[in-house]
Amino acid sequence: MVLNYIWIAFFLIAFVFGVIALLMGDATIFQKMVDATFDSSKTGFELSLGLTGVLALWLGIMKIGEQAGVVNVLARILSPFFSKLFPDIPKNHPVMGSIFMNIASNMLGLDNAATPTGLKAMTQMQELNTKKDTATNPMIMFLVLNTSGLTIIPTSILAFRATYGAASPTDVFIPILLATTIATIAGIILTATWQRINLLQPTLLLGLLGLIGFVGLVIWGFGQMDKDTMARVTSISSNLILMSIIVLFILAGLIKRINVYDAFIEGAKEGFHTAVRIIPYLIAILVAVGVFRASGAMDMLINGIKHGVELCGLNTDFVGALPTALMKPLSGSGARGLMVEAMKNYGADSFVGRLSCIFQGSTDTTFYILAVYFGSVSIKYTRHAVACGLLADLVGVFAAIAVCYLFF
């Protein structure tokens, strides 16, 4: 229901801004908005097509892991922590393994593996759902963990910084890691508070402290490396982990004497059907975002924030990077484009250029994830998912600004 109102709001706001622009003499504004609808719908379909192959591959691999028992082993290992964070999921349920695979893939920047495993987890949670059109508490907690975007290795951002001539492309690595960790912990606290989950339970508290300790260890480890070594380690580790997962699942299938090929085909078919199901949801959200941008509403919002900050007598250096922050919950590709634009216009090593990169890495595309994940299981009523996701995003934005001022 919340997504319904937000979707309508995007179009109404865009139309109002279009009328204002027309009255001010921009005769092409509605042409731009109409072009944006067609371009965005085409982009949505192309994204879905691109996801089809990836979904088929990874859901095929996941099916091998399921039948070989690897996912169940992961579920049992993680059950003490996840059963407290997701109390409505039965203990040792296979979905625990899928959730772990998704979160681990996100943390390592393995986007190609994260989305398929996330969709698999949503399908398994939907099997436990007694109201098929309404999001459950575990679904919402899982979505917030995804939208808060905890990423240990922001490979693509570092690559863009190197492309645009940053003297030290990896100098945003620690700031990104700090901002995304704060956003993730805030998302967990907000959602747990809403769902009345006691975070002071020893298992949960130790798990969260362990996460903070692990991130601290990663920060320390990468802090000992020069930029070339860091780039090499991130690239090798990401690809090695990805291939190791595939080989591990296949070997487990052989040991269990299952028909690995048939299991893969069965899972790949599920991936294809999932990709087809999400097309309408993906096109709907991308078209709304495209029209909103084309109307000039985003630029007006940025100018309004800048004026308000100036009136308060505060430093406005961060305002130039805000388009990336505001676009990130709406569109990952749009935010990436605005990040690149900031580095082009201000310089990769400028305050705005660095802050845009930190914004890009601190949270994930909330509305895209909600549309794709909930759309894959036909959820209509999202309850508090949007509110918790956006609040975690907001914390991530403030954390990114604070960290950037602290470091640069």
Disulfide bonds with the S-S distance in Angstrom:
none
